[in-house]
Amino acid sequence: MRPSGRNQDELRAVTIETGVTKHAEGSALIRMGDTHVLCTASIEDRPPPFLKGTGLGWVTAEYGMLPRATTSRNRREAAAGKQSGRTQEIQRLIGRSLRAGVDRVALGERQIVIDCDVLQADGGTRCAAITGGWVALRLAANRLLKAGLVTSDPITDHVGAVSCGIYAGQPLLDLDYAEDSEAGTDGNFVMTGRGRLIEVQMSAEGATFGRDEMTRLLDLAEAGVAALVAAQKAAL
């Protein structure tokens, strides 16, 4: 029995609300159970310096947690004067993941920055950020299309992500914190709407795992991402 009472292949309740901020070109608030992440997309009419003159656009991401997103207050990283290694790793993952669903030629020489701010954390924040970040990105691309600033749609596919792991010997979909903190094996799966893999992060947290177990987790992730893509479509 899972601490949450969910079935092994059951996602937490998922909602995605769009247009939640006034000024961003795209915004979405994703809730996956008690994990809530605000995602905004900002269009900049210039690419990063290393892409100037190439005709290519760029999508990048920044990620952060509010001080009381967790059970005890965390010091703001700005106050410490630097980002933690975890934060840097997560925002690079978000950027890589979202770029996999973008035609950078069609985007043109501009940059879209996805800001992902964790309002409340209960496991799976990076996966929620990717899934919600894609919705914000989609809305920003719609702005470009409507304004005639791009001639073809720069979004090539949906991108979603979900965590899976082995808890108490059982493969589970969409771990919350209680499960994630005790999981013997933990993984994050990023996929396109067509079911193509973008990135897989898996590690043995307390016990090694076999190929058959990894395959079972991949099967769970594939079904989970398909459900998240359906939620993205419903939100839009």
C-alpha positions in Angstrom: 0.0 0.0 0.0 1.3 3.4 -1.0 1.4 6.1 1.8 -1.0 8.1 -0.4 -3.4 5.2 -1.0 -2.9 5.5 -4.8 -2.6 2.6 -7.1 0.9 1.7 -8.4 0.1 3.2 -11.8 -1.9 6.3 -10.6 -0.8 9.9 -11.0 -1.5 12.4 -8.3 -4.4 14.8 -9.1 -3.1 17.0 -11.9 -4.4 20.5 -12.8 -2.8 23.1 -15.1 -4.1 26.7 -15.0 -3.1 29.1 -17.7 -2.8 32.9 -17.9 -2.0 33.2 -14.2 0.3 36.2 -14.5 -0.4 39.5 -16.2 2.9 40.4 -17.9 4.5 37.1 -19.1 4.0 36.0 -22.7 3.0 32.6 -21.3 2.2 31.4 -17.9 0.9 28.2 -16.2 0.4 27.0 -12.6 0.7 23.3 -12.4 -0.4 21.3 -9.4 0.5 17.7 -9.1 -0.9 16.7 -5.7 0.8 19.0 -3.2 3.5 20.0 -5.5 2.7 23.4 -7.1 5.0 25.1 -9.6 4.4 28.5 -11.3 5.9 28.6 -14.8 6.3 31.7 -16.9 7.7 32.2 -20.4 9.4 35.5 -21.4 10.3 36.3 -25.0 13.5 38.2 -25.6 14.1 39.6 -29.1 17.7 38.5 -29.2 19.5 35.2 -28.8 22.3 34.5 -26.4 25.6 35.9 -27.6 26.9 32.5 -28.7 24.0 32.2 -31.2 24.2 35.7 -32.8 24.2 35.5 -36.5 23.4 31.8 -36.7 19.6 32.1 -37.4 18.9 29.9 -34.4 16.7 30.6 -31.4 17.2 29.3 -27.9 15.0 28.1 -25.0 16.5 28.2 -21.5 15.2 27.9 -18.0 15.6 29.1 -14.4 14.4 27.2 -11.4 14.0 28.1 -7.7 12.1 27.2 -4.6 10.3 29.7 -2.3 11.8 29.7 1.2 8.7 27.9 2.7 8.0 25.6 -0.2 9.1 22.8 2.1 8.3 21.9 5.7 11.1 24.2 7.1 12.3 27.5 5.7 15.2 27.3 3.2 17.4 30.3 2.8 17.1 32.2 -0.5 19.9 31.3 -2.8 20.2 35.0 -3.7 21.1 35.7 -0.1 23.8 33.1 -0.2 25.2 34.7 -3.4 25.2 31.6 -5.5 22.9 28.8 -6.8 23.3 25.3 -5.4 24.5 22.5 -7.6 21.0 21.0 -7.4 19.4 24.1 -8.7 21.8 24.4 -11.6 21.4 20.8 -12.5 17.6 21.1 -12.5 17.3 24.2 -14.6 19.7 22.7 -17.2 17.5 19.7 -17.3 14.4 21.8 -17.9 16.1 23.8 -20.6 17.4 20.7 -22.4 14.0 19.0 -22.1 12.0 21.9 -23.6 14.5 22.5 -26.4 13.9 19.0 -27.6 10.3 20.0 -28.5 11.4 23.2 -30.4 12.4 23.9 -34.0 15.1 26.4 -33.3 15.3 27.5 -37.0 11.5 28.4 -36.9 12.0 30.2 -33.6 14.5 32.6 -35.2 17.1 34.6 -33.5 15.3 35.1 -30.2 15.3 33.5 -26.8 12.5 32.3 -24.6 13.2 32.1 -20.9 11.1 29.7 -18.8 11.1 30.6 -15.1 9.9 27.8 -12.8 9.2 28.8 -9.2 8.2 26.1 -6.7 5.5 27.4 -4.5 5.0 24.2 -2.6 7.1 21.0 -2.8 6.0 17.4 -2.2 8.3 15.5 -4.6 8.7 15.6 -8.4 9.2 19.4 -8.6 11.5 19.1 -11.7 9.1 16.9 -13.5 6.2 19.3 -12.7 8.4 22.2 -13.9 9.0 20.6 -17.2 5.4 19.7 -17.8 4.1 23.1 -16.7 7.0 24.9 -18.4 6.0 23.4 -21.7 2.5 24.9 -21.4 4.0 28.3 -20.8 6.3 27.9 -23.7 3.4 26.8 -26.0 1.5 30.0 -25.0 4.5 32.2 -25.7 4.9 30.5 -29.2 1.2 31.2 -29.8 1.9 34.9 -29.2 4.7 34.9 -31.7 2.5 33.2 -34.3 -0.4 35.6 -33.7 1.9 38.6 -34.1 3.3 37.3 -37.3 6.8 37.3 -35.8 7.4 33.6 -36.9 6.2 32.1 -40.1 5.8 28.5 -38.9 5.1 27.0 -35.5 8.4 26.5 -33.6 6.8 23.9 -31.3 7.3 20.4 -32.7 5.8 18.3 -30.0 4.6 18.2 -26.4 7.1 17.6 -23.7 6.2 16.1 -20.3 8.1 14.5 -17.4 7.2 12.2 -14.5 9.0 10.4 -11.7 8.9 6.7 -11.1 10.6 4.5 -8.5 10.7 1.3 -6.5 9.2 1.8 -3.0 8.8 -1.1 -0.6 9.8 -3.4 -3.5 7.0 -2.1 -5.8 7.4 0.0 -9.0 5.4 3.2 -8.6 4.4 6.1 -10.8 4.7 9.7 -9.7 6.4 9.6 -6.4 5.4 12.1 -3.7 7.9 13.1 -1.0 7.0 10.3 1.4 7.7 7.7 -1.3 10.7 9.5 -2.9 12.5 9.9 0.4 12.3 6.1 1.1 12.6 4.7 -2.5 15.2 2.1 -3.2 15.3 3.2 -6.8 14.4 6.7 -8.1 14.0 7.9 -11.7 12.9 10.9 -13.7 11.6 10.3 -17.3 11.2 13.1 -19.8 9.4 12.2 -23.0 7.7 13.8 -26.0 4.0 13.6 -26.8 4.8 10.9 -29.3 6.5 8.8 -26.6 10.1 9.5 -27.6 12.6 9.6 -24.8 14.4 12.9 -24.1 16.2 12.1 -20.9 16.2 9.4 -18.3 17.7 9.9 -14.8 17.8 6.8 -12.7 19.8 5.9 -9.6 19.9 3.2 -7.0 19.2 5.1 -3.8 19.1 2.2 -1.4 19.1 -0.9 -3.6 20.3 -1.8 -7.1 17.8 -2.6 -9.8 17.5 -5.0 -12.7 16.7 -4.5 -16.4 13.2 -5.9 -15.9 12.5 -3.4 -13.1 13.8 -0.5 -15.3 11.5 -1.7 -18.1 8.5 -1.7 -15.7 9.3 1.8 -14.6 9.6 2.9 -18.2 6.2 1.4 -19.0 4.7 3.4 -16.0 6.4 6.6 -17.2 5.2 6.2 -20.7 1.6 5.9 -19.5 2.1 8.7 -17.0 3.5 11.2 -19.6 0.7 10.3 -21.9 -1.8 11.4 -19.2 0.2 14.6 -18.5 0.1 15.4 -22.2 -3.7 15.0 -22.2 -3.7 17.5 -19.2 -1.6 19.9 -21.2 -4.0 19.7 -24.1 -7.0 20.2 -21.8 -5.4 23.3 -20.3 -4.8 24.8 -23.7 
